[in-house]
Amino acid sequence: MFDKGPQREVVSIYKDDFTTPASRPQYFIQVYRCVKVDVSECRSGPSGYPVPKTTAEIEIVVPDITNSKKFYKHVVYNHTSCKCGKLEERTKKLYKTITNNEVRETYFKANYKKNPVNLMRVCNVCNSAQPRHQLNPYHAEVTPPFKYLAYKQCLPGSVAIEKNTSKVQITLTSNNEKSVTLINDISCKAYDGENAGRRQCLNPTTQHSPSPTTQNRRNSTTQNSPKTAGLTGDSGDGNQRDQEVNYEILVYIASGKVILAAFLLSLVLFTILIMDFTLCRRKKGFLYALFACKSDDTDHFYQRCSERNRNEITV
């Protein structure tokens, strides 16, 4: 019996082939995709593909790592329920097409805290192969349950230290059999330069994505559903989300604009301090008023003390 619901899969927020544009940070999230249906629900043919019936949008905002003044918005579809349909119906519901996805800095600062957890920054994810699905090369000739084949792949930035190559026998609608080669990554290691080793864990928290059923309870089951929490996970993911937010803040703070503003502010404060010190020597300014006040307090103290002593002597 096949599970007809959407299946868990790890994807890049940019493209379905795990690639990342040169000007963007690597960003991978966990979603659910329609890849299986019951043979009794779909007939073989052009309309026998598992396609999303309802979806939810996951919005992610990221900075341009080559230009601190640019920011972008990307939208990934999460499949919440499935039906039978044509292949192009599914292809159109993987990534939302945005004519101009560049956003203002104010929009980025207001929305980056809502980003889903970036799996690149989750402990041990780079050391584990992630679930993926590929379209069967004989998809036009197979029954609906075999349109997509499941496999596992290491995230970019990791090295597959163990792989498994297998031959999968596929039965076509004509009762003929075809053999498909599947390569599965078994174990991975985070790769850094010439040294491959286990990535150090910043936090033992791992990500647990809610099932599509849970998301249906959280979101509208229409095509125009609002974006979900981006599969940000349950409440236990708070610490990991905070780490992701802190990382984005560091990216923003390290930008040239913020550094320049801090330098100019320091220069202004230093100039004010020098000018006030000069005025103090001319018996003006804040420093002079402060020191004069302290001096007056001291003089008044000695004056009161002398008067008290004279009064005691007179008595």
C-alpha positions in Angstrom: 0.0 0.0 0.0 1.4 3.4 -1.0 1.3 6.5 1.2 -0.8 8.8 -1.0 0.1 12.0 1.0 2.9 14.4 0.3 6.4 13.0 1.1 9.1 14.8 3.0 11.9 16.2 0.9 14.8 18.6 1.3 15.1 21.3 -1.4 17.1 24.4 -2.2 15.0 27.6 -2.0 16.4 28.6 -5.5 16.1 25.6 -7.8 15.1 22.0 -7.7 18.6 20.7 -8.5 20.4 21.8 -5.2 22.2 24.7 -6.9 22.7 28.1 -5.4 23.3 31.4 -7.3 26.7 33.0 -6.8 25.2 36.1 -5.1 23.0 34.2 -2.6 23.7 32.3 0.6 23.2 28.6 0.5 19.7 27.9 1.9 18.0 24.5 2.1 14.7 23.8 3.8 12.4 20.8 4.4 9.1 20.6 2.5 6.5 18.1 1.4 6.0 17.2 -2.2 3.4 15.1 -4.1 5.3 12.0 -5.5 3.0 9.1 -4.9 -0.7 8.2 -5.5 -2.7 5.1 -5.3 -3.0 3.2 -8.6 -6.8 3.0 -8.0 -7.1 6.8 -8.0 -5.2 7.6 -11.2 -5.2 6.1 -14.6 -2.0 5.8 -16.6 -1.5 8.4 -19.2 -0.9 12.2 -19.4 -3.1 12.9 -16.4 -1.8 10.1 -14.2 0.9 12.1 -12.3 0.7 13.0 -8.6 0.2 16.8 -8.4 -0.7 19.1 -5.6 -4.3 19.7 -4.8 -3.7 22.3 -2.2 -0.5 24.2 -1.4 1.0 26.6 1.1 3.6 29.3 0.3 6.9 29.5 2.2 8.5 32.9 1.9 12.2 33.4 2.5 14.2 36.6 2.4 18.0 36.6 2.0 20.7 39.2 1.6 23.0 39.5 -1.5 26.4 38.3 -0.3 28.2 40.3 -2.9 26.3 43.6 -2.5 25.2 44.7 1.0 22.6 47.0 -0.4 20.5 44.3 -2.1 18.0 41.9 -0.7 15.7 39.2 -2.3 12.5 37.3 -1.7 12.0 33.7 -2.7 8.8 31.6 -2.4 8.7 27.8 -2.3 5.5 25.8 -2.5 4.7 23.2 0.2 2.3 20.5 -1.0 -0.4 19.9 1.6 -2.6 17.4 -0.3 -2.4 15.6 -3.6 -4.5 14.5 -6.6 -4.0 13.2 -10.1 -3.1 15.5 -12.9 -0.6 16.5 -15.7 3.1 16.8 -15.1 3.2 20.5 -15.7 0.7 21.1 -12.9 3.3 19.9 -10.5 6.2 21.7 -12.1 4.4 25.0 -11.7 3.9 24.4 -8.0 7.5 23.9 -6.9 8.8 27.5 -7.0 6.7 30.6 -7.4 7.7 32.7 -10.4 8.4 36.3 -9.3 9.2 38.8 -12.0 11.4 41.0 -9.8 12.2 39.3 -6.4 14.4 42.2 -5.2 13.0 43.8 -2.0 13.8 46.9 0.1 16.1 46.7 3.1 13.1 47.6 5.4 11.2 44.6 4.0 14.1 42.3 4.7 14.6 43.5 8.2 10.8 43.1 8.9 10.6 39.6 7.6 13.9 37.7 8.0 12.8 36.5 11.5 9.9 34.6 9.8 12.3 32.6 7.6 12.2 28.8 7.9 15.2 27.1 9.5 18.1 26.9 7.1 19.2 23.2 7.3 22.8 24.2 6.4 23.0 25.6 10.0 21.3 22.7 11.8 23.6 20.4 13.8 24.7 17.2 11.9 22.4 17.8 8.9 25.5 18.1 6.7 26.6 14.7 8.0 23.4 13.0 6.9 22.0 12.2 3.5 18.7 14.1 2.8 15.6 12.6 1.2 15.1 13.5 -2.4 12.9 12.4 -5.4 13.6 12.2 -9.1 11.3 11.8 -12.0 11.4 8.3 -13.4 13.2 8.3 -16.8 10.3 6.1 -18.0 7.6 8.1 -16.3 5.4 8.3 -19.4 5.3 4.5 -19.5 4.9 3.5 -15.9 1.9 3.4 -13.6 1.2 6.4 -11.2 2.9 4.9 -8.1 6.2 4.8 -9.9 6.3 8.2 -11.5 9.0 9.3 -9.0 11.9 7.4 -7.4 13.1 8.2 -3.9 16.8 8.5 -3.1 19.1 10.3 -0.7 21.7 13.0 -1.4 24.3 14.9 0.7 23.9 18.6 0.9 26.3 20.8 -1.1 29.4 21.5 1.0 29.5 17.9 2.2 31.3 14.9 0.8 29.6 11.5 0.4 32.0 9.1 2.1 29.7 6.1 1.4 27.4 5.5 -1.6 25.2 2.8 -2.8 24.4 2.1 -6.4 21.4 -0.1 -7.1 19.4 -1.3 -10.0 15.6 -0.8 -9.7 13.4 -2.9 -11.8 10.4 -0.9 -13.2 7.4 -2.6 -14.7 5.9 -0.6 -17.6 2.2 -0.5 -18.5 3.1 -2.8 -21.5 4.3 -5.4 -18.9 7.8 -5.0 -20.1 10.5 -4.3 -17.5 13.2 -1.6 -17.4 16.2 -1.2 -15.1 16.9 2.2 -13.6 20.2 3.0 -11.8 19.8 4.8 -8.5 22.7 6.3 -6.6 22.1 6.8 -2.9 24.4 8.7 -0.5 24.7 6.7 2.7 26.8 8.9 4.9 28.3 12.4 4.5 31.0 14.6 6.0 31.1 18.4 6.1 33.9 19.5 3.8 36.2 22.3 4.6 39.1 23.0 2.2 41.4 20.0 2.1 40.0 18.5 5.3 36.8 16.5 5.5 35.5 16.1 9.0 32.4 16.2 11.2 30.8 19.6 11.6 30.9 20.8 15.2 27.4 21.2 16.7 26.5 24.6 17.9 23.2 23.4 19.4 21.9 19.8 19.8 18.5 20.9 18.6 17.3 19.2 15.4 14.5 20.2 13.1 11.2 18.4 13.0 8.9 19.5 10.3 5.2 19.2 10.8 3.3 16.8 8.6 1.1 18.2 5.8 -1.9 17.2 7.9 -0.7 19.4 10.7 -0.1 22.2 8.3 -3.6 21.8 6.9 -4.9 22.6 10.4 -2.7 25.7 10.5 -3.4 27.0 7.1 -6.2 27.4 4.6 -6.6 24.4 2.2 -6.9 26.6 -0.9 -4.4 27.4 -3.6 -4.0 30.9 -2.1 -3.1 29.6 1.3 -1.0 32.1 3.3 2.6 31.1 3.8 3.2 28.6 6.6 5.8 29.0 9.3 8.0 27.7 6.5 8.2 24.3 8.1 10.1 26.1 10.9 9.3 23.1 13.1 7.6 22.8 16.5 8.2 24.9 19.6 11.4 23.0 20.3 13.0 24.7 17.3 13.1 28.1 19.0 16.7 27.9 19.8 17.7 26.9 16.3 15.6 29.6 14.8 17.3 32.1 17.1 20.7 30.9 15.8 19.5 31.4 12.2 18.2 34.9 13.1 21.5 35.8 14.7 23.4 34.6 11.7 21.3 36.9 9.4 21.9 39.8 11.8 25.6 39.2 11.7 25.5 39.3 7.9 23.7 42.6 8.0 26.0 44.1 10.7 29.0 43.1 8.7 27.8 45.1 5.7 29.8 48.2 4.7 26.8 50.5 5.3 26.6 49.7 9.0 30.3 49.9 9.5 30.5 53.3 7.8 27.6 54.6 9.9 29.4 53.4 13.1 32.6 55.1 12.0 30.9 58.4 11.3 29.1 58.4 14.6 32.3 57.7 16.5 34.0 60.6 14.6 31.2 63.0 15.5 31.3 62.0 19.2 35.1 62.4 19.3 34.8 65.9 17.6 32.3 67.0 20.2 34.5 65.8 23.0 37.5 67.8 21.7 35.5 70.9 21.2 34.0 70.7 24.7 37.5 70.2 26.2 38.6 73.4 24.4 35.7 75.3 25.7 36.4 74.1 29.2 39.8 75.8 29.1 37.9 79.0 28.3 35.5 78.5 31.2 32.7 77.3 28.9 31.0 74.1 27.9 29.8 71.0 29.7 33.2 69.9 31.2 33.8 73.4 32.7 30.3 73.4 34.2 30.9 69.9 35.7 34.3 70.7 37.2 33.2 74.2 38.4 30.2 72.5 40.2 32.6 70.1 42.0 34.9 73.0 42.8 32.1 75.1 44.2 30.9 72.1 46.4 34.4 71.8 47.8 34.8 75.5 48.6 31.4 75.5 50.3 32.3 72.5 52.3 35.5 74.2 53.7 33.5 77.4 54.3 30.9 75.7 56.4 33.5 73.7 58.3 35.4 77.0 59.2 32.2 78.7 60.4 31.3 75.7 62.6 34.7 75.7 64.2 34.4 79.5 65.0 31.0 79.0 66.5 32.4 76.2 68.7 35.3 78.3 69.9 33.0 81.2 70.7 30.7 79.0 72.8 
